[in-house]
Structure formats: structure tokens, C-alpha cells
Amino acid sequence: MKRAVISDIHGNLEALLAVLKDARSFSVDEIYCLGDIIGYGPNPCECLDQVMRHCKTTILGNHDQAALFDPDGFNPMALRAIYWTRDQLDNGPGSSAQVNARWDYLGELPRLHDEGDFKFVHGSPRDPTNEYVFPEYVFDQRKMEILFGKVQKYCFMGHTHLPGVFTTECEFISPEECDYQFALGNEKVMVNVGSVGQPRDDDKRSCYIILETDESGAANIMYRRVEYDIQKTKQKIYDEPDLDNALGDRLQHGR
């Protein structure tokens, strides 16, 4: 079975459509989304519609949660963006039934999804929605032990927008360091799948993974980097007074 695992779309429709097209070229069987469909970007409704249509499993992200409830810990730029996003969700596009369907979908998203050896979260295995797991955490052995203590075997997450594989040996292996391929063996790993709509690892291309499993239970992942029309998304952000121009500028640099 082949699954595309995507995360952190952040209202970036051009990036999402490019990733969905790339995933189709690999004939994936299912698409999983690890949250933050919305927030920051200019097309929250359209991105929600695509995820609702194409993703078999979707996890609640902290920006999705912030649209539903009071935002917690958001900086001023992110706060303005989430209030703008709420207004977009309230006012369409589409019929009142479509508007309600988007809100209902967000409100029903689970905080995690377990599937045998595979755990899917947005943030971390300890706090599925809000905890960040940054690459430098590998220098804190106790923290890593606590996080891996919550993992049965494999955990997939997003949130930091920084792709790579964490091992129980306190390593962080970037996609470049593993040549974009990583075999999942008997040891526990945590896999950050990267960000579709707002990469922050100095690579402006969208990032996601393809998770392939066979009948014997063997599994491997492949990181994919996908070009998209950054200028189009950037201009949409510039055209919205309530979205800070910096949200468009950062797309150009992947940080």
C-alpha cells in the first residue's frame, strides 16, 4: 500500500494542488493529512474542500483548532491571520450547506490516529496538537526518551515544518542526509513529514512523504519536494490587508 502523508498546508492552494498532482503520479492508494489545513494562507476554504475530498484521514492541527476556539500562544501576525481565516470560513465561498460542512469537518477532526504500528499526530506523540519536536531536541536525551515512550513503533507528525527522521539514538536525519529515502526497521522512529504550504527548512518547495508498506509489514518512506507557483500565492497574500506581507515573503525563502 502507498500512502501520501501531508501536513501544514496553511491555506496555500497552489502548493496543495501541486502536491496532490505529484502524489497521483505515484498512484498512491490513500492520502493522510496531519493538520493545519488553514491559517496564514489566502485560500482556507478551497484547501479545506480539497482535503475533505481527497484525504482518507485528517488530524486536527493547532491552527485548525484556533479557528474553532480561542487561539492560544499565537503571535500577532498569526492571530490576525486566524481571525481573517475565521471570517473567510463564515462567508463562503459556496452555499450555506458548504459553509456549514467545512465548520463541521473541522469540529470533528481527531487529535490523533493510531493504525497498528503507525501513529499519526500533528504535534508530538505526547501532545498531539500543540507540542513542537525540533531537530535540536536530539541533544536532550531525557526529552527524547519521554517522547519515544509514547510511540509504539512509528510516529508521523508535522507542526515544525522541518522534515526529517528522529531515531532512538538521538539522531535527526534530514531528507538530504538519507537521500530522500528511509527504510523503517524494527527500531522506533518519529518522522516529520515537512510542510506542504509553508516550508521552513530553507527549501521553498513543498514537502511531503510517501509511505509504502508491503504484505510482510516492511515499510519505507520517500520524501518528495514539489515546485509550485509561489508568486501566485504570494500575490494573493499581498492583496489581503489582514494577512501580513511577511507571510508571502517567507514562502520565497522557505523559512
N, C-alpha and C positions, 0 to 999 in steps of 0.2 A: 504494500500500500504506500502511496505517496501522499503526504500532506504538505501543503504550503502553510507555514506559520508566520503570520504577520502581526505587527504591533505598531502603536503610536503613529496613527495616520494623521491625526490632528487637523482634520478638515482640509487636507491637501488632495483635492480630487485628481489633479493631473498625475500626481505620484501614485495614487491608488490605482487608477486605471492602467498605468504603465506596469505596475506590479501584477495586477490581475492578468493582463495580457501575457506577461512573462511566465507566470505560473501555468497558464493554459498551454504554453508551448512545451511544457514538461508533462502534460497530461496528468496533472495532479487529480487525485480522487476526491479530496476534501480540502477545505481551507478553514483554518482556525485563526481567530483574531484575539490578541491578548490585551485589547483595550486601548483607551484614549483614541477613540474614533474621532472625537471632536476636541475643540479647544485650540486656540492660536490661529487656525487656518480659516480661509474665506468661504469654504463650502461644507459646513457641517451637515446640512440636510441631505445633500447629494451623496456625501460619504456614508452617512447612515443608511441611505437607500441601497447603496452598493453592498454594504456589509450585510444588511438584512437579506438581500437577495442571494449572495454568494457564499456566506460563511456558515458552516455547519455548527460551529461552536464559537461563542464570543464571550470574553471575560470583561467584567467591569473595570475600567481604568479610573484613576483619580480625577481626571478631567471630566469623564462621563459622570462620575459621582458628584462632582462640583456643580454640574448643570442641574442636577436633581435636588441638591441640598446646599447648605451654606458652604462656600469654599473655605478650606482650612489650609493655612500656610502659604497661600498664593502671593506672589509678588505683585506690585501694582499693574505691571504690563499683562500678566496672566489673568489677573482679576478683571480688568477691563475687557479682555478678550472673552472670558467666560460669561460675563453679563451680556455682551453683544451676541454671543452664541445662543444664550437662552432666548433672546429676542428673535433671532432667526428661526429657532425651533418653534416658537409660538406663532410665527407669522408665515409659515409655509416654506417653500412653495408646495402647491398641491391642495387637495381638498381637506376639509376638516378631519375626515377619516384618516388621511395620510399623516396629518399633523399629530393626531392622537396616537396613531400606530407607532410613530417614532418615539414619542414620550413613553409609551407602554413598553416598547422594546428596551429602552434604556433602563426603565424601572425594574425590569425582570431579569437583568443580566446577573449571573452568578459571580461571586468573588473568586472562585477557583473552579477548576475542573480536573478530576482525577480519572485516569484511564489505565488501570493496571500499574505498570512501572512508570507511567508518564503522568507528571503533574504539570498543569498549565495555570499560570498566575500572571498578574500584571506586574506587581512589585517584587515580592520575595516569598519564599516558602513560609516564612514566619508571619509576615503581614502582607497578604496577597494584593492589597490595593495600594498601600502608601510607602512601604519601605524601599529605599534605594539600595542596590548592591553594586557599588562602584568597583572598578578594577583594582584600586589601591587597597581594598578591604582584604586582599590576599595577605597583606602584611600583618593582619590581626588574626592569628591562628584561632583564638578563642571564639571570635565572631564567626569565622568560617565553620568551626565545629558546631556551633549552635544552629546555623542555617542548614548545614548538611544533616543535622539531626532531625530536621523536618522533612527530609527528602527520602522517599523510599528507594528511588534509583535515579530517575532523570527528571529534572525540573526545567521548564521553559518559561522565560519571562522577558519583559521589556523594561519600560519606565525610565531607564537612564539614557536610552537612545545610543548606547555604546555596545556594539556587538562583540561577542566573544564567549569562550567556554571557561568556566571555573571548575577546577578539579579539587579533589580532597587533599592533594599535595600542595595546596595553597599556590596554585598557578592560575594565571589568567592568560588564555591563549587567544590572540586576536585572529580574525579571519585570514589575514595575510600570513600569520605565523604557521597556520595549518594548511596553507594553500587552498583555503575556502572549502575544505573537506575535513570532516571529523567523524571517525568511527566510534560509536557508543559501545563500550565494552561492559565488563562486569562491575566496574567502579562507578560510584555515584558522580554525576556531573550536574552543574547548573549552566544552562545555555541562555545567554541573552541574544535574542533574535535580531536586535537592531531596530531601527525606525524606518517606516515607510515614508512618512511625511515631514520629518524634521531631523535628519541625521546630525549627530554631534561628534563624530569621530574624525573630523577633517576630511571626510569624503562626502561630497554633496549628493552623490547618487543614493536613491532609495535602497534600503537593505531589508532582506527577509531571509528565511531559510526554507529549504525543502527537507522534510523529514521522511526518510524511506525506511520501511520495515519489511522483512520477509517472513515467510511461514515459520522459519526456525526461531524467530524472535530477534534476530540480528537487526541492528538499526544503525543508520548513519545520517549525518546531516550535511547539507551543502548550502553554503552562504551564497546568496545572489545579490549583486549590485546592479541597479537598473537606472538608466538615464530617463529623465522626464523633462517636460517644458517648465523649467524653473522660472523663466522670465514671465510666463503667463500667470503662474501662481503669485509671484512677487507683485505684479501689477495689480492683481485683484486685492491684495492686502493693502497696497498703497492707496487704492481707491476707496477704502473703508476708513473713515475718520476715527472710529473706535478701535481699530487694530493698529498697533504701533508699527511704524515703518521698519523697526528693528526686526520684527518677525519675518519680514520679507528679506531683509538684508542677510540674516543668518543662513537662509537657505542657500545663498550663493556660495557660502564658505564651508557649509557642513559643520557648524559649531554653535 
